[in-house]
Amino acid sequence: MKAGEMMEKQLFQHGDKIPAMVTIREVANQTGLSYDYIRKICIQDKIVYVKAGAKRLVNLDILRRHLNRGEAAK
């Protein structure tokens, strides 16, 4: 078994899936939300993201939950 196949088997053995991660620009294009708004909620740690060089990759499942939950009124 190759190393890549072994890693994939380990990742999926508990039913986990690799999250869909996209750039802020892609999220903005797909949702119609502004780039600045998405960047802001990343910086505020309201959604999960990872830094890949200068880019932030957003977890689409977490973003979807955040958008469905909505912002609390202040």
C-alpha positions as CSV (number, residue, x, y, z in Angstrom):
1,M,0.0,0.0,0.0
2,K,1.4,3.4,-1.0
3,A,1.9,6.1,1.6
4,G,-0.9,8.3,0.1
5,E,-3.4,5.4,0.2
6,M,-2.5,4.7,3.8
7,M,-3.0,8.3,4.8
8,E,-6.4,8.4,3.0
9,K,-7.4,5.2,4.8
10,Q,-6.5,6.7,8.1
11,L,-8.3,9.9,7.4
12,F,-11.5,8.2,6.4
13,Q,-11.5,5.2,8.9
14,H,-13.7,7.1,11.4
15,G,-16.1,8.5,8.8
16,D,-14.4,11.8,8.7
17,K,-14.2,13.6,5.5
18,I,-11.8,16.2,4.2
19,P,-13.5,19.6,4.5
20,A,-14.1,21.7,1.4
21,M,-11.7,24.6,1.6
22,V,-11.9,27.6,-0.8
23,T,-10.3,31.0,-1.0
24,I,-12.1,34.1,0.3
25,R,-12.4,35.3,-3.3
26,E,-14.1,32.1,-4.4
27,V,-16.5,32.3,-1.4
28,A,-17.3,35.9,-2.3
29,N,-18.0,34.9,-6.0
30,Q,-20.1,31.9,-5.0
31,T,-22.2,33.7,-2.3
32,G,-22.4,37.3,-3.4
33,L,-21.0,38.4,0.0
34,S,-18.2,40.9,-0.1
35,Y,-14.6,39.8,0.1
36,D,-14.1,42.3,3.0
37,Y,-17.0,40.8,5.0
38,I,-15.7,37.2,4.7
39,R,-12.2,38.4,5.5
40,K,-13.5,40.2,8.6
41,I,-15.4,37.1,10.0
42,C,-12.2,35.1,9.4
43,I,-10.1,37.6,11.4
44,Q,-12.8,37.6,14.1
45,D,-12.6,33.8,14.3
46,K,-16.3,33.4,13.5
47,I,-15.5,30.8,10.9
48,V,-12.8,28.2,10.5
49,Y,-10.0,28.9,8.0
50,V,-6.4,28.0,7.4
51,K,-3.6,30.2,6.0
52,A,-1.9,29.0,2.9
53,G,0.8,31.5,2.2
54,A,-0.9,34.8,1.9
55,K,-4.3,33.3,1.3
56,R,-7.0,32.2,3.7
57,L,-8.9,29.0,2.9
58,V,-12.4,28.9,4.3
59,N,-14.1,25.8,5.5
60,L,-17.4,25.9,3.5
61,D,-19.4,23.7,6.0
62,I,-18.5,26.1,8.9
63,L,-19.3,29.1,6.7
64,R,-22.7,27.6,5.8
65,R,-23.5,27.0,9.4
66,H,-22.5,30.5,10.3
67,L,-24.6,32.1,7.6
68,N,-27.6,29.9,8.6
69,R,-27.3,30.8,12.2
70,G,-27.1,34.6,11.4
71,E,-25.7,37.4,13.5
72,A,-27.2,38.2,16.9
73,A,-28.8,41.6,17.2
74,K,-26.9,44.0,19.4
